[in-house]
């Protein structure tokens, strides 16, 4: 009856073409499900890549010693008070941890800046030492950074972040000018290159002063965040373990008790963010899966109707020699073609929606070939699964009864 696979495919296509409106309505569920999955996966992939790149810009190998663990969280969290970290802890890490290359203590305060009639409120003031730029992955645009002499002599000097320099001076040269940080005047000795933002929060709206000067102006009774750079990536794990052992001993943490400090890395935030987006994606895949289920049931129903409508045609084909296998193949092919068309349309709409979202907002999109292949495979599988029952029913029709059907 059917001499070749291409001939069978043409017959299936012609059958679907004769009922175009019904075919389009049938695959709407498939289109919606695949569009949802592809669009969301594209946006999640893009967000994950962007977040990973942004967090790595903080310093890919940097280790940060803080009182508490970094984490993406929603709402307030009660934290048990912990003894503060000190400048002495920072010095001890640099001197006694063999896998550590360099250390920079960092202290933070938000203050108003003023230069002439220009003011900026809520700018982050960072008190630190000379290795800060190397560890935190900042680069100088012009001027110089802090020196050991600046720190030992508690000099009133400052290095401006890119946004802070633009806000106070615009295109005007800032080197040698004096700005007020809070109530104290500082000489500008350098300006950093632009670094960008994370989640819309600028990394360039800051001013940097010597850690000793920071303590002179804002007091010593606050915790110190300690930025650490291991010798190389291969020593990162050893460096974290050495820091943990040293600080537990210095802070008199009893064996068996948990650490009363935290050792954080940028990768932790990347991993937590991926877990969060993974949960969101799984939920949306569930919604997309329901759409595919509804679409699959629609495919099955319409194929059962098609079997009933074409009962006499099936009888004629069987009378002319078509086997059960050929009849099953015919109806399965029609179901797979329907779902395949829905999958292709869904992929195109999903990728298009992701691209449109990226152009209209700051949310990036990155549709991978793997995602597209999964979408097409999934849609075709729906056709096979839900087209099986109508195909089996068509194949089992008795040719004599089928020829008598009106």
N, C-alpha and C positions, 0 to 999 in steps of 0.2 A: 504494500500500500504506500509506504513512505520509503523511497529508495535511499535517502541520505539524511544526515542530520540537518544540513542547511535547508532541505526541503521541509523538514518538520518545523524548523524555526520560522520559516516563512509562513507556514500554515498557522502557527500559533500567533504570529504578529497580525496576520489578516483577521483572525478571529477577534483579537483585541481591538483592532482598528475599527471594526464594524460597530463596536459599542464604546466609542471614545469617552462620552460623558460619564457613563457608568464606570469605566476603567479609572478615570481621573478621580472621581469621588471615592472609589475603593481604596486608592493608594494615599489618600490624604493623611491617614494615621501614620503610615510609614514615613511620609515626608516630614510630618511634625516631629516624630520621634528622632529621626536621623538628624534633622536640622538642629534640634535641641542639643543632642550629644556632641555633634561636630562643632557648633558655635561655642559651647561652653568649654570643651576640651581645648579648642584653639586659644581662647582667652586665658584659661588656666595655664597652659603651656607658656604663653607670652608673659603672663604675670610672674610665673616662677622664674623664668630666665632673667627678667628685669630685676626682680627682688634679689636673686642670687648675685647678679652683677653689682647691684647697689651695695649689698651687705659686704661683698668681697672688696669693694672700694674702701671700706673702713680699714682694710689691712687683712689680706687673705690669711696670713700666718699669725696675726696678732692674738695674744692671749690677754684677757682682761680679768683682773682679780678685783672682785667687788664684794660688798656685804651680802647681796642677794643674787639669785639666778636671773638671767635675762629670760624674758618670755613674752609671747603674745597673749595678752589676757584682756578680759572684758570686765569692767566694773572694779570696785575697790577690792583689795585683798589684804586681810589682816596678816601682819608679819611680826614675829617675835623679835624684840630688840636684840641686837648683837653688838659686841664690843667693836669699836671703830677700827678701821685699818689706818696705819700711821706711816709717816715718812720713813721711820726706822724699818718698818716692814718692807718698804720698797727697796731701801738700801741693802737689807739682808738678802732679799731675792737676787739682786744683782751680784752680790759678793759670794753667796754660798750655794747657788744652783748652777752646776757645771754646764747644763744644756741651754742656759739662758744667755743670749748674746747681749741684750741691752734692756734697760728698764726705764720707764718714765712715770713718775707719780703725776696724777692729774686731780685737781680740785676745781669745783664748779660753783659759780654764782651768777645770778642774773642781775644786771645793773643797767642803768640808763647811761648812754654815751652822749657827749656833747662836744661840738666843735663850732665855735662861733654861734651862729643862729641855727645850726643844724643839730637836731637831736634824734636819737634812736632809743626806744624803750625796750626793756626785756631782752637785751642782748646777752648771750652767754659769755661769761668771762672764764677763761681757762687758766689756771695756774699750773705750770709744768716745768720741765727741764729740757735741755738741748736735744735729746733723742726723740722728742715727741713727733716731729714731722716724719722721720723714718719709720717709726712704728705705726702711726696713724695714717700713713700714706698721703700726707699733704706735701705740696711742692711750693717753693717760693716763686712769686711772680717777679718781684724786684726787692732790693734791700737785702737785709740779712735776718737770720733767726737769732734766738737767744744763745748766749754763750755761757760758759762756766763762770766767767767774771760777772756777767749780769746777775747770775743766781747767787753767787757767793757774796756780792756786794748789795744785794737787794735793790737793784736799780729800778727806777720808775720808767721802764721802757715797755713797749707793746708791739706785737705783730698783729696786723689786722687780717681778718678773713675777707674774702673777695666782696661779699655783700655788705659787710660793715664799712669797708673802704668806699664802696660806691655810694652808700647811704650818707656818709659824712662828707665825702670830698667830691663825688661825681668824677669828672674828668680831671680835676685839679690834682697836682702832685701832692702826695701826703707825707713823704719822707721828711723827717726833721720837725714836722708840725707837732703841736701838743694838743692832746684831747683830754677830756675829763671822763674818767671811769668812776661813776659815783661821785664822791667828793674829792678825788685825787687826780692830779694832772700827770699824764704819761707822754713820753716822746715816742712817736711812731718810727720804728726802725726797719720795718718790712711789711710787705703785703703778700698774702698767699694767692696761688692760682685758684680759679673756680673749681669746686669739687662736685657740686650738684646737690641733690636732695634725696631723702628716703621717705617714702610715703608722704610727700609734699612738705616735709620738714627740712629746711635748708641746713646744709653742713657748712655753709660759708658765712653765716651770721654769727660770728664769734670774734673775740679779741683774746690774744694770748699774752700772758705776763709771767715773769719768773714765779715759781712756786713759793719762794721765800718772801717775795713782795706780796703775793696773794695773802699769805698768812699774816704779814705785817698789817695789811689793810682790813682783812675780813676775819682774822682770828685763827687760832690753831685748833680749836676744839671741834673739828668736823672730820668725817671719814675721808680717807684718800682712796681714789680709784687708781689701780696700778696697771699700767699697760706694759706688756712684756713681749719681746720678740725672741723666739728660740734661735739657736744657731742656724738651723735650716728646718725644712718641713719634716725631715726624717727624725729630728730631735723633738718634735712638738709634743708627742705623748710623754716622753721622758721629762721634758720641761714641766708639764702640768703635774706629773707625779712628784717631782722634786719640790715644786712650790707647795703642793698639798702637804707633804710630810713636814716641810720647814714651818709652814704657818700653823699647823696643828701643834707642833712643839712650842712655838713662840706664844701661841694663844692658849696653851695648857688645856687642850681638848683631850679628854680621857679616852683610852682605847674603847671602841664600841660605840662611842657617842658620834652623832653626825657632825660634819664640818659646820662651823659657825661663820663661814665665808663661802664665796662662790667663785669658781674658775670658769669663765665664759669664753666662747669663741663665736665668730660671725657665723660659722657653719651651723651652730645650734639654732640661731634665728631662722636661717634658711630652711633647716629641717622642720622646725615647728610650723613655719609658714606653709611648707609643702603638705604637711599633715592636715592643716586647716583647710587648704584648698582641696585636698584629697577627699575630705569628708563632704565638702560642698558639692564636689563633682560627683561623688557616689550618690548623693541625694538626687541630683539632677539627672543622673543616669537612670535612677529608679523611675523618675517621672517620664523620661524618654522611653524607658522600657514599657511603661503602661501604655503609652501612645502606640508603641510597636505591637503590643498585645492586642489593643483595640483594632489596629490596622490589620493584624494577622487574622483576627476573627472575621473582620470585614472581607478579607480575601477569601477565606474559607466559605463564608456565606454566599458570596457572589459566584464562586466557582461551583458550588452546589446548585445554585440557580441555573448556571450555564449548563451543567450536566443535564438538568431536567429539560431545558430548552432545546438541547441538541441530542436528545435521546434517539430520535429517528436517524440523525446524521451518524451517530455512533453505530447504530444497527447496520446502516449501509456500509460503513467502513469495515465492520467485522465481516459482513457478508462478502466483501471483496477481498478478504484475506488479512485484514489488520489483526495483529495479535494483542493479547491483554497488555503485554509489555509496551507495545507501541501506543496504545490508548493511554496508559498511565503516563508515559513519557510526554505525550501531547499535552495533557492537562497540567502536569507538573511544570512543563516548560512555560505554559501560559502564566502560571502562578509566579514562577521565578522571574519571568520577564516583567510582570506587573511590579513586583517588589524591587527588582533591579532598577527599573525606571524611577520608582519612588525614592530609592537609595541615592541614585545619581542626582535627582532634583534636590533631595535633602542635603547632600554634601555641598552642592553648589550654593544653596541658600545659606547653609551653616557657615561656610567659608566667607561668603559675601557679607553675612551679618557680622561676623567677627571683624572683618576688614572695615566695615562701616563704623562699628563701635570704636575701633582704634583711631579712625580719622576724626570722629566727633568728640572723642574724649582722650584722656591720658592712659586708657587701658590698652595695652598692646595686644596683638593677636599673632599666633604662630601655629598654623595648621601644619601638622607633620604628615608625611606620606603614610606613616603607620596608622595614624588616626583615620585618614581617608579610607585606607584599605579595610580597617576594622568596620567602618560604617557600611561600606559596600558589601562586605562579607556577611555582616549581621542582617542586612536587609534581604539578601538573597537566601539566607538560612530561614528567615521567616516565611519566604515563599515555599521553600521545601517542606517545612514543618506543617504549615497550615494548608498547603495545597495537596498534602498526601491523602487525606480522607476523600475529597472530591475525586482525585485521580483513581483511587482504589475503587470507589463506587462506580465510576464510569467504566473501568476495566471489567467489572463483574457483571455488567448488564448482559442479559441474555439477548443475542442478536435477533431472534424471532420476536420476542416481546418488544424489543426496541423498534423493529420495523413496523409493528402494529400501532406504535404510539402516535397519537395525533397532537 
